[in-house]
Amino acid sequence: MTQKTPAELRADAEATLKPLGAKRIKLLAALEEIDEELAPLIRSARTVELPIRRITELTGVSPNTVRAWTKAG
């Protein structure tokens, strides 16, 4: 059995991380797009006094994010 060099070990680590990293990057981009659509809907929901707790249950958005988006609008 031959030992791998540090460079080979790093290359192996990168190759292991790359597929899931790429998948995560795509999911984060999709999440940003959803957030752009969701923010005005959350502001509207708060306008009609839908509770923050219920909004978080329905959307998975944190209470702090709901508050921030509400203030931003």
PyMOL Python script that loads the backbone (N, CA, C, O; Angstrom):
from pymol import cmd

cmd.read_pdbstr("""\
ATOM      1  N   MET A   1       0.847  -1.181   0.000  1.00  0.00           N
ATOM      2  CA  MET A   1       0.000   0.000   0.000  1.00  0.00           C
ATOM      3  C   MET A   1       0.890   1.240   0.000  1.00  0.00           C
ATOM      4  O   MET A   1       1.801   1.376   0.817  1.00  0.00           O
ATOM      5  N   THR A   2       0.605   2.125  -0.923  1.00  0.00           N
ATOM      6  CA  THR A   2       1.407   3.344  -0.989  1.00  0.00           C
ATOM      7  C   THR A   2       0.721   4.442  -0.208  1.00  0.00           C
ATOM      8  O   THR A   2      -0.506   4.536  -0.155  1.00  0.00           O
ATOM      9  N   GLN A   3       1.547   5.263   0.392  1.00  0.00           N
ATOM     10  CA  GLN A   3       1.006   6.400   1.141  1.00  0.00           C
ATOM     11  C   GLN A   3       0.728   7.546   0.191  1.00  0.00           C
ATOM     12  O   GLN A   3       1.461   7.775  -0.771  1.00  0.00           O
ATOM     13  N   LYS A   4      -0.333   8.250   0.480  1.00  0.00           N
ATOM     14  CA  LYS A   4      -0.670   9.413  -0.343  1.00  0.00           C
ATOM     15  C   LYS A   4       0.062  10.634   0.189  1.00  0.00           C
ATOM     16  O   LYS A   4       0.338  10.762   1.381  1.00  0.00           O
ATOM     17  N   THR A   5       0.361  11.514  -0.736  1.00  0.00           N
ATOM     18  CA  THR A   5       1.004  12.771  -0.342  1.00  0.00           C
ATOM     19  C   THR A   5      -0.063  13.700   0.236  1.00  0.00           C
ATOM     20  O   THR A   5      -1.255  13.498   0.006  1.00  0.00           O
ATOM     21  N   PRO A   6       0.363  14.713   0.982  1.00  0.00           N
ATOM     22  CA  PRO A   6      -0.613  15.686   1.486  1.00  0.00           C
ATOM     23  C   PRO A   6      -1.447  16.318   0.362  1.00  0.00           C
ATOM     24  O   PRO A   6      -2.643  16.555   0.534  1.00  0.00           O
ATOM     25  N   ALA A   7      -0.830  16.584  -0.759  1.00  0.00           N
ATOM     26  CA  ALA A   7      -1.567  17.170  -1.893  1.00  0.00           C
ATOM     27  C   ALA A   7      -2.632  16.205  -2.397  1.00  0.00           C
ATOM     28  O   ALA A   7      -3.737  16.627  -2.738  1.00  0.00           O
ATOM     29  N   GLU A   8      -2.318  14.935  -2.448  1.00  0.00           N
ATOM     30  CA  GLU A   8      -3.291  13.925  -2.883  1.00  0.00           C
ATOM     31  C   GLU A   8      -4.433  13.800  -1.871  1.00  0.00           C
ATOM     32  O   GLU A   8      -5.594  13.643  -2.251  1.00  0.00           O
ATOM     33  N   LEU A   9      -4.097  13.870  -0.592  1.00  0.00           N
ATOM     34  CA  LEU A   9      -5.126  13.824   0.445  1.00  0.00           C
ATOM     35  C   LEU A   9      -6.056  15.021   0.346  1.00  0.00           C
ATOM     36  O   LEU A   9      -7.271  14.884   0.490  1.00  0.00           O
ATOM     37  N   ARG A  10      -5.486  16.193   0.099  1.00  0.00           N
ATOM     38  CA  ARG A  10      -6.321  17.399  -0.067  1.00  0.00           C
ATOM     39  C   ARG A  10      -7.208  17.274  -1.298  1.00  0.00           C
ATOM     40  O   ARG A  10      -8.382  17.642  -1.265  1.00  0.00           O
ATOM     41  N   ALA A  11      -6.646  16.756  -2.381  1.00  0.00           N
ATOM     42  CA  ALA A  11      -7.433  16.568  -3.609  1.00  0.00           C
ATOM     43  C   ALA A  11      -8.580  15.591  -3.374  1.00  0.00           C
ATOM     44  O   ALA A  11      -9.687  15.796  -3.872  1.00  0.00           O
ATOM     45  N   ASP A  12      -8.316  14.535  -2.619  1.00  0.00           N
ATOM     46  CA  ASP A  12      -9.379  13.582  -2.276  1.00  0.00           C
ATOM     47  C   ASP A  12     -10.473  14.250  -1.443  1.00  0.00           C
ATOM     48  O   ASP A  12     -11.663  14.031  -1.671  1.00  0.00           O
ATOM     49  N   ALA A  13     -10.055  15.061  -0.479  1.00  0.00           N
ATOM     50  CA  ALA A  13     -11.027  15.763   0.367  1.00  0.00           C
ATOM     51  C   ALA A  13     -11.881  16.711  -0.463  1.00  0.00           C
ATOM     52  O   ALA A  13     -13.095  16.790  -0.278  1.00  0.00           O
ATOM     53  N   GLU A  14     -11.237  17.433  -1.384  1.00  0.00           N
ATOM     54  CA  GLU A  14     -11.994  18.341  -2.262  1.00  0.00           C
ATOM     55  C   GLU A  14     -12.974  17.566  -3.131  1.00  0.00           C
ATOM     56  O   GLU A  14     -14.120  17.982  -3.302  1.00  0.00           O
ATOM     57  N   ALA A  15     -12.532  16.456  -3.673  1.00  0.00           N
ATOM     58  CA  ALA A  15     -13.402  15.647  -4.530  1.00  0.00           C
ATOM     59  C   ALA A  15     -14.599  15.108  -3.749  1.00  0.00           C
ATOM     60  O   ALA A  15     -15.691  14.962  -4.300  1.00  0.00           O
ATOM     61  N   THR A  16     -14.392  14.817  -2.480  1.00  0.00           N
ATOM     62  CA  THR A  16     -15.482  14.331  -1.633  1.00  0.00           C
ATOM     63  C   THR A  16     -16.486  15.436  -1.328  1.00  0.00           C
ATOM     64  O   THR A  16     -17.693  15.198  -1.301  1.00  0.00           O
ATOM     65  N   LEU A  17     -15.982  16.640  -1.101  1.00  0.00           N
ATOM     66  CA  LEU A  17     -16.845  17.770  -0.745  1.00  0.00           C
ATOM     67  C   LEU A  17     -17.588  18.371  -1.940  1.00  0.00           C
ATOM     68  O   LEU A  17     -18.701  18.876  -1.796  1.00  0.00           O
ATOM     69  N   LYS A  18     -16.975  18.314  -3.098  1.00  0.00           N
ATOM     70  CA  LYS A  18     -17.477  19.039  -4.267  1.00  0.00           C
ATOM     71  C   LYS A  18     -18.937  18.738  -4.637  1.00  0.00           C
ATOM     72  O   LYS A  18     -19.704  19.685  -4.814  1.00  0.00           O
ATOM     73  N   PRO A  19     -19.362  17.475  -4.762  1.00  0.00           N
ATOM     74  CA  PRO A  19     -20.749  17.216  -5.186  1.00  0.00           C
ATOM     75  C   PRO A  19     -21.798  17.770  -4.214  1.00  0.00           C
ATOM     76  O   PRO A  19     -22.757  18.419  -4.629  1.00  0.00           O
ATOM     77  N   LEU A  20     -21.605  17.508  -2.926  1.00  0.00           N
ATOM     78  CA  LEU A  20     -22.584  18.013  -1.957  1.00  0.00           C
ATOM     79  C   LEU A  20     -22.491  19.524  -1.811  1.00  0.00           C
ATOM     80  O   LEU A  20     -23.501  20.191  -1.588  1.00  0.00           O
ATOM     81  N   GLY A  21     -21.292  20.062  -1.934  1.00  0.00           N
ATOM     82  CA  GLY A  21     -21.138  21.511  -1.886  1.00  0.00           C
ATOM     83  C   GLY A  21     -21.883  22.177  -3.032  1.00  0.00           C
ATOM     84  O   GLY A  21     -22.554  23.189  -2.833  1.00  0.00           O
ATOM     85  N   ALA A  22     -21.770  21.616  -4.224  1.00  0.00           N
ATOM     86  CA  ALA A  22     -22.474  22.170  -5.383  1.00  0.00           C
ATOM     87  C   ALA A  22     -23.987  22.090  -5.194  1.00  0.00           C
ATOM     88  O   ALA A  22     -24.721  23.017  -5.537  1.00  0.00           O
ATOM     89  N   LYS A  23     -24.433  20.970  -4.643  1.00  0.00           N
ATOM     90  CA  LYS A  23     -25.867  20.802  -4.382  1.00  0.00           C
ATOM     91  C   LYS A  23     -26.356  21.841  -3.379  1.00  0.00           C
ATOM     92  O   LYS A  23     -27.427  22.424  -3.548  1.00  0.00           O
ATOM     93  N   ARG A  24     -25.562  22.066  -2.333  1.00  0.00           N
ATOM     94  CA  ARG A  24     -25.932  23.051  -1.308  1.00  0.00           C
ATOM     95  C   ARG A  24     -25.986  24.461  -1.887  1.00  0.00           C
ATOM     96  O   ARG A  24     -26.891  25.231  -1.565  1.00  0.00           O
ATOM     97  N   ILE A  25     -25.028  24.797  -2.732  1.00  0.00           N
ATOM     98  CA  ILE A  25     -25.014  26.120  -3.359  1.00  0.00           C
ATOM     99  C   ILE A  25     -26.266  26.327  -4.201  1.00  0.00           C
ATOM    100  O   ILE A  25     -26.864  27.403  -4.166  1.00  0.00           O
ATOM    101  N   LYS A  26     -26.667  25.310  -4.956  1.00  0.00           N
ATOM    102  CA  LYS A  26     -27.890  25.412  -5.768  1.00  0.00           C
ATOM    103  C   LYS A  26     -29.125  25.582  -4.885  1.00  0.00           C
ATOM    104  O   LYS A  26     -30.013  26.379  -5.190  1.00  0.00           O
ATOM    105  N   LEU A  27     -29.171  24.828  -3.796  1.00  0.00           N
ATOM    106  CA  LEU A  27     -30.319  24.935  -2.883  1.00  0.00           C
ATOM    107  C   LEU A  27     -30.383  26.309  -2.225  1.00  0.00           C
ATOM    108  O   LEU A  27     -31.469  26.864  -2.056  1.00  0.00           O
ATOM    109  N   LEU A  28     -29.244  26.856  -1.856  1.00  0.00           N
ATOM    110  CA  LEU A  28     -29.223  28.196  -1.259  1.00  0.00           C
ATOM    111  C   LEU A  28     -29.706  29.251  -2.252  1.00  0.00           C
ATOM    112  O   LEU A  28     -30.413  30.186  -1.876  1.00  0.00           O
ATOM    113  N   ALA A  29     -29.325  29.099  -3.515  1.00  0.00           N
ATOM    114  CA  ALA A  29     -29.788  30.034  -4.547  1.00  0.00           C
ATOM    115  C   ALA A  29     -31.307  29.930  -4.708  1.00  0.00           C
ATOM    116  O   ALA A  29     -31.993  30.944  -4.839  1.00  0.00           O
ATOM    117  N   ALA A  30     -31.822  28.712  -4.699  1.00  0.00           N
ATOM    118  CA  ALA A  30     -33.275  28.520  -4.804  1.00  0.00           C
ATOM    119  C   ALA A  30     -33.973  29.116  -3.585  1.00  0.00           C
ATOM    120  O   ALA A  30     -35.035  29.725  -3.712  1.00  0.00           O
ATOM    121  N   LEU A  31     -33.383  28.944  -2.414  1.00  0.00           N
ATOM    122  CA  LEU A  31     -33.953  29.497  -1.190  1.00  0.00           C
ATOM    123  C   LEU A  31     -34.006  31.023  -1.245  1.00  0.00           C
ATOM    124  O   LEU A  31     -34.983  31.625  -0.799  1.00  0.00           O
ATOM    125  N   GLU A  32     -32.975  31.642  -1.781  1.00  0.00           N
ATOM    126  CA  GLU A  32     -32.981  33.100  -1.914  1.00  0.00           C
ATOM    127  C   GLU A  32     -34.115  33.561  -2.819  1.00  0.00           C
ATOM    128  O   GLU A  32     -34.765  34.569  -2.541  1.00  0.00           O
ATOM    129  N   GLU A  33     -34.352  32.826  -3.903  1.00  0.00           N
ATOM    130  CA  GLU A  33     -35.453  33.171  -4.805  1.00  0.00           C
ATOM    131  C   GLU A  33     -36.798  33.039  -4.095  1.00  0.00           C
ATOM    132  O   GLU A  33     -37.675  33.889  -4.252  1.00  0.00           O
ATOM    133  N   ILE A  34     -36.953  31.985  -3.325  1.00  0.00           N
ATOM    134  CA  ILE A  34     -38.199  31.784  -2.578  1.00  0.00           C
ATOM    135  C   ILE A  34     -38.379  32.892  -1.554  1.00  0.00           C
ATOM    136  O   ILE A  34     -39.484  33.408  -1.381  1.00  0.00           O
ATOM    137  N   ASP A  35     -37.299  33.260  -0.873  1.00  0.00           N
ATOM    138  CA  ASP A  35     -37.373  34.333   0.125  1.00  0.00           C
ATOM    139  C   ASP A  35     -37.824  35.653  -0.496  1.00  0.00           C
ATOM    140  O   ASP A  35     -38.575  36.406   0.123  1.00  0.00           O
ATOM    141  N   GLU A  36     -37.367  35.935  -1.718  1.00  0.00           N
ATOM    142  CA  GLU A  36     -37.787  37.161  -2.405  1.00  0.00           C
ATOM    143  C   GLU A  36     -39.297  37.175  -2.635  1.00  0.00           C
ATOM    144  O   GLU A  36     -39.934  38.223  -2.530  1.00  0.00           O
ATOM    145  N   GLU A  37     -39.860  36.028  -2.945  1.00  0.00           N
ATOM    146  CA  GLU A  37     -41.308  35.932  -3.141  1.00  0.00           C
ATOM    147  C   GLU A  37     -42.051  35.921  -1.808  1.00  0.00           C
ATOM    148  O   GLU A  37     -43.153  36.457  -1.694  1.00  0.00           O
ATOM    149  N   LEU A  38     -41.445  35.314  -0.821  1.00  0.00           N
ATOM    150  CA  LEU A  38     -42.085  35.127   0.475  1.00  0.00           C
ATOM    151  C   LEU A  38     -42.142  36.408   1.310  1.00  0.00           C
ATOM    152  O   LEU A  38     -43.119  36.632   2.025  1.00  0.00           O
ATOM    153  N   ALA A  39     -41.124  37.237   1.231  1.00  0.00           N
ATOM    154  CA  ALA A  39     -41.055  38.431   2.078  1.00  0.00           C
ATOM    155  C   ALA A  39     -42.286  39.330   1.946  1.00  0.00           C
ATOM    156  O   ALA A  39     -42.861  39.705   2.967  1.00  0.00           O
ATOM    157  N   PRO A  40     -42.715  39.691   0.735  1.00  0.00           N
ATOM    158  CA  PRO A  40     -43.909  40.541   0.652  1.00  0.00           C
ATOM    159  C   PRO A  40     -45.178  39.845   1.146  1.00  0.00           C
ATOM    160  O   PRO A  40     -46.082  40.496   1.670  1.00  0.00           O
ATOM    161  N   LEU A  41     -45.243  38.526   0.980  1.00  0.00           N
ATOM    162  CA  LEU A  41     -46.403  37.786   1.476  1.00  0.00           C
ATOM    163  C   LEU A  41     -46.432  37.803   2.999  1.00  0.00           C
ATOM    164  O   LEU A  41     -47.497  37.916   3.606  1.00  0.00           O
ATOM    165  N   ILE A  42     -45.272  37.693   3.603  1.00  0.00           N
ATOM    166  CA  ILE A  42     -45.196  37.757   5.064  1.00  0.00           C
ATOM    167  C   ILE A  42     -45.571  39.151   5.550  1.00  0.00           C
ATOM    168  O   ILE A  42     -46.278  39.291   6.548  1.00  0.00           O
ATOM    169  N   ARG A  43     -45.105  40.177   4.856  1.00  0.00           N
ATOM    170  CA  ARG A  43     -45.491  41.550   5.241  1.00  0.00           C
ATOM    171  C   ARG A  43     -47.008  41.717   5.171  1.00  0.00           C
ATOM    172  O   ARG A  43     -47.608  42.337   6.049  1.00  0.00           O
ATOM    173  N   SER A  44     -47.619  41.169   4.139  1.00  0.00           N
ATOM    174  CA  SER A  44     -49.077  41.244   4.009  1.00  0.00           C
ATOM    175  C   SER A  44     -49.771  40.480   5.131  1.00  0.00           C
ATOM    176  O   SER A  44     -50.773  40.939   5.680  1.00  0.00           O
ATOM    177  N   ALA A  45     -49.236  39.324   5.462  1.00  0.00           N
ATOM    178  CA  ALA A  45     -49.819  38.526   6.543  1.00  0.00           C
ATOM    179  C   ALA A  45     -49.741  39.267   7.872  1.00  0.00           C
ATOM    180  O   ALA A  45     -50.675  39.209   8.673  1.00  0.00           O
ATOM    181  N   ARG A  46     -48.643  39.955   8.109  1.00  0.00           N
ATOM    182  CA  ARG A  46     -48.507  40.722   9.356  1.00  0.00           C
ATOM    183  C   ARG A  46     -49.453  41.917   9.355  1.00  0.00           C
ATOM    184  O   ARG A  46     -49.930  42.326  10.414  1.00  0.00           O
ATOM    185  N   THR A  47     -49.729  42.480   8.189  1.00  0.00           N
ATOM    186  CA  THR A  47     -50.659  43.605   8.080  1.00  0.00           C
ATOM    187  C   THR A  47     -52.048  43.211   8.558  1.00  0.00           C
ATOM    188  O   THR A  47     -52.761  44.019   9.153  1.00  0.00           O
ATOM    189  N   VAL A  48     -52.425  41.975   8.298  1.00  0.00           N
ATOM    190  CA  VAL A  48     -53.737  41.495   8.755  1.00  0.00           C
ATOM    191  C   VAL A  48     -53.629  40.769  10.100  1.00  0.00           C
ATOM    192  O   VAL A  48     -54.532  40.034  10.501  1.00  0.00           O
ATOM    193  N   GLU A  49     -52.515  40.991  10.777  1.00  0.00           N
ATOM    194  CA  GLU A  49     -52.279  40.526  12.137  1.00  0.00           C
ATOM    195  C   GLU A  49     -52.196  39.007  12.292  1.00  0.00           C
ATOM    196  O   GLU A  49     -52.548  38.467  13.340  1.00  0.00           O
ATOM    197  N   LEU A  50     -51.731  38.324  11.250  1.00  0.00           N
ATOM    198  CA  LEU A  50     -51.434  36.906  11.412  1.00  0.00           C
ATOM    199  C   LEU A  50     -50.249  36.814  12.365  1.00  0.00           C
ATOM    200  O   LEU A  50     -49.234  37.476  12.148  1.00  0.00           O
ATOM    201  N   PRO A  51     -50.359  36.009  13.412  1.00  0.00           N
ATOM    202  CA  PRO A  51     -49.287  35.954  14.410  1.00  0.00           C
ATOM    203  C   PRO A  51     -47.955  35.455  13.833  1.00  0.00           C
ATOM    204  O   PRO A  51     -47.918  34.595  12.952  1.00  0.00           O
ATOM    205  N   ILE A  52     -46.885  36.015  14.353  1.00  0.00           N
ATOM    206  CA  ILE A  52     -45.545  35.610  13.921  1.00  0.00           C
ATOM    207  C   ILE A  52     -45.359  34.115  14.113  1.00  0.00           C
ATOM    208  O   ILE A  52     -44.792  33.437  13.256  1.00  0.00           O
ATOM    209  N   ARG A  53     -45.832  33.612  15.226  1.00  0.00           N
ATOM    210  CA  ARG A  53     -45.685  32.176  15.496  1.00  0.00           C
ATOM    211  C   ARG A  53     -46.326  31.338  14.399  1.00  0.00           C
ATOM    212  O   ARG A  53     -45.747  30.343  13.964  1.00  0.00           O
ATOM    213  N   ARG A  54     -47.504  31.724  13.952  1.00  0.00           N
ATOM    214  CA  ARG A  54     -48.196  30.971  12.895  1.00  0.00           C
ATOM    215  C   ARG A  54     -47.442  31.088  11.570  1.00  0.00           C
ATOM    216  O   ARG A  54     -47.341  30.114  10.824  1.00  0.00           O
ATOM    217  N   ILE A  55     -46.918  32.268  11.281  1.00  0.00           N
ATOM    218  CA  ILE A  55     -46.142  32.456  10.050  1.00  0.00           C
ATOM    219  C   ILE A  55     -44.914  31.547  10.062  1.00  0.00           C
ATOM    220  O   ILE A  55     -44.576  30.933   9.050  1.00  0.00           O
ATOM    221  N   THR A  56     -44.254  31.470  11.208  1.00  0.00           N
ATOM    222  CA  THR A  56     -43.074  30.606  11.286  1.00  0.00           C
ATOM    223  C   THR A  56     -43.450  29.141  11.120  1.00  0.00           C
ATOM    224  O   THR A  56     -42.701  28.371  10.518  1.00  0.00           O
ATOM    225  N   GLU A  57     -44.595  28.754  11.647  1.00  0.00           N
ATOM    226  CA  GLU A  57     -45.060  27.365  11.485  1.00  0.00           C
ATOM    227  C   GLU A  57     -45.330  27.046  10.019  1.00  0.00           C
ATOM    228  O   GLU A  57     -45.021  25.949   9.552  1.00  0.00           O
ATOM    229  N   LEU A  58     -45.900  27.993   9.303  1.00  0.00           N
ATOM    230  CA  LEU A  58     -46.286  27.773   7.906  1.00  0.00           C
ATOM    231  C   LEU A  58     -45.118  27.853   6.935  1.00  0.00           C
ATOM    232  O   LEU A  58     -45.138  27.216   5.881  1.00  0.00           O
ATOM    233  N   THR A  59     -44.099  28.633   7.286  1.00  0.00           N
ATOM    234  CA  THR A  59     -43.039  28.932   6.323  1.00  0.00           C
ATOM    235  C   THR A  59     -41.661  28.407   6.685  1.00  0.00           C
ATOM    236  O   THR A  59     -40.813  28.249   5.807  1.00  0.00           O
ATOM    237  N   GLY A  60     -41.423  28.137   7.953  1.00  0.00           N
ATOM    238  CA  GLY A  60     -40.089  27.744   8.379  1.00  0.00           C
ATOM    239  C   GLY A  60     -39.142  28.921   8.523  1.00  0.00           C
ATOM    240  O   GLY A  60     -37.951  28.740   8.778  1.00  0.00           O
ATOM    241  N   VAL A  61     -39.667  30.125   8.361  1.00  0.00           N
ATOM    242  CA  VAL A  61     -38.876  31.347   8.520  1.00  0.00           C
ATOM    243  C   VAL A  61     -38.791  31.658  10.014  1.00  0.00           C
ATOM    244  O   VAL A  61     -39.776  31.518  10.739  1.00  0.00           O
ATOM    245  N   SER A  62     -37.623  32.077  10.466  1.00  0.00           N
ATOM    246  CA  SER A  62     -37.450  32.355  11.892  1.00  0.00           C
ATOM    247  C   SER A  62     -38.245  33.595  12.309  1.00  0.00           C
ATOM    248  O   SER A  62     -38.509  34.468  11.482  1.00  0.00           O
ATOM    249  N   PRO A  63     -38.622  33.674  13.571  1.00  0.00           N
ATOM    250  CA  PRO A  63     -39.340  34.853  14.057  1.00  0.00           C
ATOM    251  C   PRO A  63     -38.558  36.149  13.833  1.00  0.00           C
ATOM    252  O   PRO A  63     -39.149  37.176  13.499  1.00  0.00           O
ATOM    253  N   ASN A  64     -37.242  36.110  14.012  1.00  0.00           N
ATOM    254  CA  ASN A  64     -36.442  37.317  13.784  1.00  0.00           C
ATOM    255  C   ASN A  64     -36.476  37.755  12.324  1.00  0.00           C
ATOM    256  O   ASN A  64     -36.499  38.951  12.033  1.00  0.00           O
ATOM    257  N   THR A  65     -36.478  36.799  11.417  1.00  0.00           N
ATOM    258  CA  THR A  65     -36.563  37.136   9.993  1.00  0.00           C
ATOM    259  C   THR A  65     -37.932  37.722   9.672  1.00  0.00           C
ATOM    260  O   THR A  65     -38.027  38.687   8.914  1.00  0.00           O
ATOM    261  N   VAL A  66     -38.983  37.158  10.232  1.00  0.00           N
ATOM    262  CA  VAL A  66     -40.329  37.711  10.024  1.00  0.00           C
ATOM    263  C   VAL A  66     -40.358  39.158  10.487  1.00  0.00           C
ATOM    264  O   VAL A  66     -40.877  40.023   9.781  1.00  0.00           O
ATOM    265  N   ARG A  67     -39.811  39.433  11.660  1.00  0.00           N
ATOM    266  CA  ARG A  67     -39.788  40.810  12.179  1.00  0.00           C
ATOM    267  C   ARG A  67     -38.973  41.728  11.272  1.00  0.00           C
ATOM    268  O   ARG A  67     -39.391  42.850  10.986  1.00  0.00           O
ATOM    269  N   ALA A  68     -37.822  41.258  10.825  1.00  0.00           N
ATOM    270  CA  ALA A  68     -36.960  42.078   9.970  1.00  0.00           C
ATOM    271  C   ALA A  68     -37.645  42.384   8.644  1.00  0.00           C
ATOM    272  O   ALA A  68     -37.613  43.521   8.173  1.00  0.00           O
ATOM    273  N   TRP A  69     -38.262  41.373   8.043  1.00  0.00           N
ATOM    274  CA  TRP A  69     -38.938  41.596   6.764  1.00  0.00           C
ATOM    275  C   TRP A  69     -40.137  42.515   6.946  1.00  0.00           C
ATOM    276  O   TRP A  69     -40.450  43.310   6.059  1.00  0.00           O
ATOM    277  N   THR A  70     -40.808  42.415   8.084  1.00  0.00           N
ATOM    278  CA  THR A  70     -41.953  43.277   8.335  1.00  0.00           C
ATOM    279  C   THR A  70     -41.503  44.729   8.459  1.00  0.00           C
ATOM    280  O   THR A  70     -42.153  45.625   7.921  1.00  0.00           O
ATOM    281  N   LYS A  71     -40.411  44.967   9.153  1.00  0.00           N
ATOM    282  CA  LYS A  71     -39.873  46.324   9.302  1.00  0.00           C
ATOM    283  C   LYS A  71     -39.366  46.870   7.977  1.00  0.00           C
ATOM    284  O   LYS A  71     -39.497  48.064   7.708  1.00  0.00           O
ATOM    285  N   ALA A  72     -38.788  46.006   7.144  1.00  0.00           N
ATOM    286  CA  ALA A  72     -38.210  46.441   5.871  1.00  0.00           C
ATOM    287  C   ALA A  72     -39.268  46.929   4.890  1.00  0.00           C
ATOM    288  O   ALA A  72     -38.970  47.695   3.974  1.00  0.00           O
ATOM    289  N   GLY A  73     -40.489  46.486   5.084  1.00  0.00           N
ATOM    290  CA  GLY A  73     -41.555  46.834   4.149  1.00  0.00           C
ATOM    291  C   GLY A  73     -42.188  48.075   4.515  1.00  0.00           C
ATOM    292  O   GLY A  73     -43.111  48.522   3.835  1.00  0.00           O
TER     293      GLY A  73
END
""", "prot")
cmd.dss("prot")
cmd.show_as("cartoon", "prot")
cmd.util.cbc("prot")
cmd.orient("prot")
